[in-house]
Amino acid sequence: MWSLLWIGGCYNESSDQLTFDENDLLLDEDMASQIGEIPDSDPGSPGSSFVQDGPNSNSKHPLVKRVTQTLSQLTPDGIETSQAQMSAWFDVLVESTGDGDLSYRVVYRRITYSEKVPGDSQSYDSNDETVAVPTALANLSELVGSGFTFRTTGDRTGLELVTVPATLFSGDRKGTAAAEFIYDRIGLVLLGRSSDSLPIAPAMRNRQIASPVPMEFSTRFAVKASGQGTITLDVFGSVTTRQSPTEVKLAGGSAAVSLKGGYAFGDMTVDAHNCVPRRADWNRYVDISLVRTGTGDRIEQQKHEVVTIREIEATDPKGPTDQSAGADESAGTVPSGPVPVVAP
């Protein structure tokens, strides 16, 4: 098994894996966060369950997040391609705590997943209770059954997880890891505040990955536009390593792994009051080179990930059905579940 990036399945929500899934976006260079003050925006907030989303109001945001991953690798035997897709339909319920902070509850309505890798395939649909959940996808099943809650702290300057299954998160609920967990799941990142209390771009984010290949993800946000109660951010990123190559154990042997680098780009539109994403489009790339120990055989890998988040119309509590196929995602209607992956 040569495929390093696909260990444990194509989709993995754990940031300590080399799988480049729901980790931070990447930065092109080591730069400080670009700050930009936002002029007063219209209070209207089209698309959410409540048009007015002010300091003393509650709101509900139905969203769908889709992650599509493609791994292409050049081996001595030719080119191999694998693909996976995960779609999650969920609601983010926001309430004011009365002290300037906000509380959030994330309720999942449906998660679907499909994967096709050389010699293996699997799928999962949380709406199908007649099929056993694959062991490798148990974390997705638990996410549907539990959801999680969190809140802002320090007048919306920090995030704290309140309730979350220990099998999904066991770190410091008030630390950086908690903020990363929230960002990885629903794409929420807190806006900064200027001295005049106007929203500005979030601070630059850095994430260290220790294994299997040491690397650092960096992310920079910059204000692109604002209006009608929303702010649109450009997001740029890069991935680097200070140690290369790294010896990594693989099935049937080991290999020297060199991280050539990676980058990401995209934009996201967020609610100016509660920072819940309304729309997001990200592209992420990572290039890896592996040389098998002993034989010297070389394999080149590139992983491409496309992430989209869309605000949608509220539907049945169990989420969309297969009959929703063909709905226009960009129009705010409920999209279909993932199309089964066809072997290349």
KOLMIMAR-86346 format. One record per residue (C-alpha): residue number from 1; residue in three letters; x, y, z. Coordinates in steps of 0.25 Angstrom, whole numbers, plus 5000, padded with zeros to 4 digits. Example, Ala and Ser with C-alpha at 12.3 -4.5 7.8 and 13.67 -1.06 7.14 Angstrom:
2
num	residu	c1	c2	c3
1	ALA	5049	4982	5031 .
2	SER	5055	4996	5029 .
END
This chain:
344
num	residu	c1	c2	c3
1	MET	5000	5000	5000 .
2	TRP	5007	5013	4995 .
3	SER	4995	5022	4998 .
4	LEU	5000	5030	5010 .
5	LEU	4989	5041	5009 .
6	TRP	4978	5031	5010 .
7	ILE	4981	5024	5022 .
8	GLY	4968	5022	5030 .
9	GLY	4960	5026	5019 .
10	CYS	4959	5037	5009 .
11	TYR	4951	5046	5019 .
12	ASN	4957	5049	5033 .
13	GLU	4953	5060	5042 .
14	SER	4965	5058	5051 .
15	SER	4976	5069	5049 .
16	ASP	4987	5060	5054 .
17	GLN	4986	5052	5041 .
18	LEU	4993	5055	5029 .
19	THR	4980	5054	5022 .
20	PHE	4977	5068	5017 .
21	ASP	4963	5069	5020 .
22	GLU	4956	5079	5029 .
23	ASN	4969	5086	5034 .
24	ASP	4972	5100	5033 .
25	LEU	4973	5107	5019 .
26	LEU	4987	5110	5015 .
27	LEU	4996	5123	5014 .
28	ASP	5005	5126	5002 .
29	GLU	5015	5134	5011 .
30	ASP	5018	5137	5026 .
31	MET	5010	5150	5027 .
32	ALA	5002	5157	5038 .
33	SER	4987	5157	5037 .
34	GLN	4982	5168	5027 .
35	ILE	4973	5177	5035 .
36	GLY	4962	5185	5029 .
37	GLU	4951	5192	5036 .
38	ILE	4937	5190	5031 .
39	PRO	4927	5201	5029 .
40	ASP	4913	5200	5036 .
41	SER	4905	5189	5029 .
42	ASP	4890	5188	5026 .
43	PRO	4884	5180	5038 .
44	GLY	4876	5171	5028 .
45	SER	4881	5157	5027 .
46	PRO	4874	5150	5016 .
47	GLY	4875	5135	5016 .
48	SER	4874	5132	5031 .
49	SER	4862	5128	5038 .
50	PHE	4861	5142	5044 .
51	VAL	4863	5154	5036 .
52	GLN	4868	5162	5047 .
53	ASP	4880	5157	5054 .
54	GLY	4883	5167	5064 .
55	PRO	4890	5167	5078 .
56	ASN	4877	5163	5085 .
57	SER	4872	5153	5075 .
58	ASN	4873	5138	5072 .
59	SER	4875	5132	5058 .
60	LYS	4875	5118	5051 .
61	HIS	4884	5116	5040 .
62	PRO	4882	5103	5031 .
63	LEU	4895	5099	5024 .
64	VAL	4901	5088	5015 .
65	LYS	4915	5086	5015 .
66	ARG	4922	5077	5004 .
67	VAL	4936	5072	5003 .
68	THR	4941	5065	4991 .
69	GLN	4955	5060	4991 .
70	THR	4963	5054	4979 .
71	LEU	4977	5047	4981 .
72	SER	4985	5046	4968 .
73	GLN	4998	5038	4969 .
74	LEU	5009	5034	4959 .
75	THR	5015	5021	4962 .
76	PRO	5024	5012	4954 .
77	ASP	5012	5005	4949 .
78	GLY	5005	5017	4944 .
79	ILE	4995	5028	4949 .
80	GLU	4984	5024	4960 .
81	THR	4973	5033	4964 .
82	SER	4964	5031	4976 .
83	GLN	4952	5040	4981 .
84	ALA	4943	5042	4993 .
85	GLN	4932	5051	4996 .
86	MET	4925	5055	5009 .
87	SER	4912	5064	5010 .
88	ALA	4907	5069	5023 .
89	TRP	4893	5076	5025 .
90	PHE	4892	5083	5039 .
91	ASP	4886	5095	5046 .
92	VAL	4894	5105	5054 .
93	LEU	4885	5111	5065 .
94	VAL	4890	5124	5071 .
95	GLU	4885	5131	5083 .
96	SER	4889	5143	5091 .
97	THR	4894	5140	5105 .
98	GLY	4890	5154	5110 .
99	ASP	4905	5158	5113 .
100	GLY	4909	5162	5100 .
101	ASP	4913	5147	5096 .
102	LEU	4906	5137	5088 .
103	SER	4903	5122	5089 .
104	TYR	4903	5112	5078 .
105	ARG	4896	5099	5076 .
106	VAL	4900	5090	5064 .
107	VAL	4889	5080	5060 .
108	TYR	4893	5070	5049 .
109	ARG	4881	5065	5040 .
110	ARG	4888	5056	5030 .
111	ILE	4902	5052	5027 .
112	THR	4906	5044	5014 .
113	TYR	4919	5039	5010 .
114	SER	4925	5031	4998 .
115	GLU	4939	5026	4995 .
116	LYS	4946	5019	4984 .
117	VAL	4960	5015	4985 .
118	PRO	4968	5004	4978 .
119	GLY	4963	4991	4983 .
120	ASP	4953	4997	4993 .
121	SER	4940	5005	4994 .
122	GLN	4930	5008	5005 .
123	SER	4918	5018	5007 .
124	TYR	4910	5023	5018 .
125	ASP	4896	5030	5019 .
126	SER	4891	5034	5033 .
127	ASN	4877	5033	5028 .
128	ASP	4879	5018	5025 .
129	GLU	4877	5011	5038 .
130	THR	4876	4998	5032 .
131	VAL	4891	4997	5028 .
132	ALA	4902	4996	5039 .
133	VAL	4912	5007	5040 .
134	PRO	4926	5004	5035 .
135	THR	4936	5004	5046 .
136	ALA	4944	5015	5039 .
137	LEU	4932	5024	5039 .
138	ALA	4927	5023	5053 .
139	ASN	4931	5037	5056 .
140	LEU	4922	5042	5045 .
141	SER	4910	5034	5051 .
142	GLU	4913	5039	5065 .
143	LEU	4913	5054	5060 .
144	VAL	4899	5052	5055 .
145	GLY	4894	5046	5068 .
146	SER	4900	5057	5077 .
147	GLY	4904	5069	5070 .
148	PHE	4911	5079	5079 .
149	THR	4910	5093	5086 .
150	PHE	4919	5104	5088 .
151	ARG	4919	5119	5092 .
152	THR	4927	5132	5090 .
153	THR	4935	5137	5102 .
154	GLY	4941	5150	5106 .
155	ASP	4931	5159	5098 .
156	ARG	4933	5150	5086 .
157	THR	4948	5149	5086 .
158	GLY	4949	5134	5088 .
159	LEU	4942	5121	5087 .
160	GLU	4939	5110	5097 .
161	LEU	4933	5096	5094 .
162	VAL	4922	5093	5104 .
163	THR	4917	5080	5100 .
164	VAL	4924	5070	5090 .
165	PRO	4926	5055	5090 .
166	ALA	4939	5051	5096 .
167	THR	4941	5042	5084 .
168	LEU	4941	5054	5075 .
169	PHE	4949	5064	5084 .
170	SER	4957	5062	5097 .
171	GLY	4966	5074	5097 .
172	ASP	4965	5087	5104 .
173	ARG	4951	5092	5102 .
174	LYS	4955	5107	5103 .
175	GLY	4968	5106	5095 .
176	THR	4973	5107	5081 .
177	ALA	4969	5093	5078 .
178	ALA	4955	5096	5081 .
179	ALA	4954	5107	5072 .
180	GLU	4960	5098	5061 .
181	PHE	4950	5087	5064 .
182	ILE	4939	5097	5062 .
183	TYR	4945	5103	5049 .
184	ASP	4947	5089	5043 .
185	ARG	4933	5085	5045 .
186	ILE	4925	5097	5041 .
187	GLY	4935	5107	5036 .
188	LEU	4933	5118	5047 .
189	VAL	4944	5127	5050 .
190	LEU	4942	5139	5059 .
191	LEU	4944	5153	5053 .
192	GLY	4954	5163	5059 .
193	ARG	4949	5176	5065 .
194	SER	4955	5190	5063 .
195	SER	4957	5200	5074 .
196	ASP	4944	5206	5069 .
197	SER	4937	5192	5071 .
198	LEU	4936	5190	5056 .
199	PRO	4938	5176	5050 .
200	ILE	4951	5174	5044 .
201	ALA	4958	5161	5037 .
202	PRO	4962	5150	5047 .
203	ALA	4976	5149	5052 .
204	MET	4986	5140	5044 .
205	ARG	4985	5125	5048 .
206	ASN	4996	5115	5050 .
207	ARG	4994	5100	5052 .
208	GLN	5005	5090	5055 .
209	ILE	5004	5076	5051 .
210	ALA	5014	5066	5058 .
211	SER	5012	5053	5050 .
212	PRO	5013	5045	5042 .
213	VAL	5020	5057	5034 .
214	PRO	5023	5069	5042 .
215	MET	5017	5081	5036 .
216	GLU	5011	5095	5038 .
217	PHE	4998	5101	5032 .
218	SER	4997	5116	5032 .
219	THR	4984	5123	5028 .
220	ARG	4982	5138	5025 .
221	PHE	4969	5145	5024 .
222	ALA	4966	5158	5017 .
223	VAL	4953	5166	5016 .
224	LYS	4948	5166	5002 .
225	ALA	4934	5172	5003 .
226	SER	4923	5175	5012 .
227	GLY	4908	5179	5012 .
228	GLN	4894	5174	5016 .
229	GLY	4899	5169	5030 .
230	THR	4910	5160	5024 .
231	ILE	4925	5161	5022 .
232	THR	4933	5154	5010 .
233	LEU	4947	5149	5013 .
234	ASP	4958	5145	5004 .
235	VAL	4965	5133	5010 .
236	PHE	4980	5129	5006 .
237	GLY	4989	5119	5011 .
238	SER	5001	5110	5010 .
239	VAL	5007	5098	5016 .
240	THR	5022	5096	5019 .
241	THR	5031	5086	5027 .
242	ARG	5044	5088	5034 .
243	GLN	5048	5073	5033 .
244	SER	5049	5066	5020 .
245	PRO	5049	5055	5017 .
246	THR	5042	5047	5028 .
247	GLU	5043	5032	5030 .
248	VAL	5029	5027	5031 .
249	LYS	5024	5013	5033 .
250	LEU	5014	5008	5022 .
251	ALA	5007	4995	5020 .
252	GLY	5017	4985	5015 .
253	GLY	5029	4994	5018 .
254	SER	5034	5008	5020 .
255	ALA	5037	5020	5011 .
256	ALA	5044	5034	5012 .
257	VAL	5033	5044	5010 .
258	SER	5036	5058	5005 .
259	LEU	5026	5069	5006 .
260	LYS	5028	5078	4994 .
261	GLY	5018	5088	4999 .
262	GLY	5003	5092	4998 .
263	TYR	4994	5104	4996 .
264	ALA	4980	5108	4997 .
265	PHE	4971	5119	4993 .
266	GLY	4956	5123	4993 .
267	ASP	4946	5132	5000 .
268	MET	4935	5132	5010 .
269	THR	4923	5140	5013 .
270	VAL	4920	5141	5028 .
271	ASP	4909	5147	5037 .
272	ALA	4915	5160	5042 .
273	HIS	4908	5158	5055 .
274	ASN	4910	5144	5059 .
275	CYS	4921	5139	5048 .
276	VAL	4913	5127	5044 .
277	PRO	4917	5125	5029 .
278	ARG	4906	5127	5018 .
279	ARG	4915	5123	5007 .
280	ALA	4929	5118	5005 .
281	ASP	4937	5112	4993 .
282	TRP	4951	5107	4996 .
283	ASN	4962	5099	4988 .
284	ARG	4973	5092	4995 .
285	TYR	4986	5085	4989 .
286	VAL	4997	5077	4995 .
287	ASP	5009	5070	4988 .
288	ILE	5016	5059	4994 .
289	SER	5028	5050	4989 .
290	LEU	5030	5036	4994 .
291	VAL	5043	5027	4992 .
292	ARG	5041	5013	4997 .
293	THR	5052	5008	5006 .
294	GLY	5061	4997	5000 .
295	THR	5055	4998	4986 .
296	GLY	5056	5012	4983 .
297	ASP	5043	5012	4976 .
298	ARG	5037	5026	4975 .
299	ILE	5023	5031	4976 .
300	GLU	5018	5045	4974 .
301	GLN	5004	5049	4980 .
302	GLN	4995	5061	4979 .
303	LYS	4983	5063	4987 .
304	HIS	4973	5073	4983 .
305	GLU	4961	5076	4992 .
306	VAL	4949	5085	4989 .
307	VAL	4940	5090	5000 .
308	THR	4927	5097	4999 .
309	ILE	4917	5102	5009 .
310	ARG	4904	5107	5005 .
311	GLU	4892	5113	5013 .
312	ILE	4879	5105	5009 .
313	GLU	4865	5105	5012 .
314	ALA	4860	5098	5024 .
315	THR	4854	5084	5021 .
316	ASP	4849	5071	5028 .
317	PRO	4857	5069	5041 .
318	LYS	4863	5057	5035 .
319	GLY	4869	5065	5024 .
320	PRO	4868	5064	5009 .
321	THR	4864	5051	5002 .
322	ASP	4869	5045	4989 .
323	GLN	4857	5052	4982 .
324	SER	4864	5065	4984 .
325	ALA	4875	5061	4973 .
326	GLY	4877	5072	4963 .
327	ALA	4873	5084	4972 .
328	ASP	4881	5096	4970 .
329	GLU	4891	5098	4981 .
330	SER	4894	5112	4978 .
331	ALA	4880	5116	4978 .
332	GLY	4879	5113	4993 .
333	THR	4871	5100	4991 .
334	VAL	4874	5087	4997 .
335	PRO	4884	5080	4988 .
336	SER	4885	5065	4986 .
337	GLY	4894	5055	4994 .
338	PRO	4907	5052	4988 .
339	VAL	4908	5044	4974 .
340	PRO	4914	5031	4976 .
341	VAL	4928	5031	4972 .
342	VAL	4932	5024	4959 .
343	ALA	4945	5017	4958 .
344	PRO	4954	5024	4948 .
END
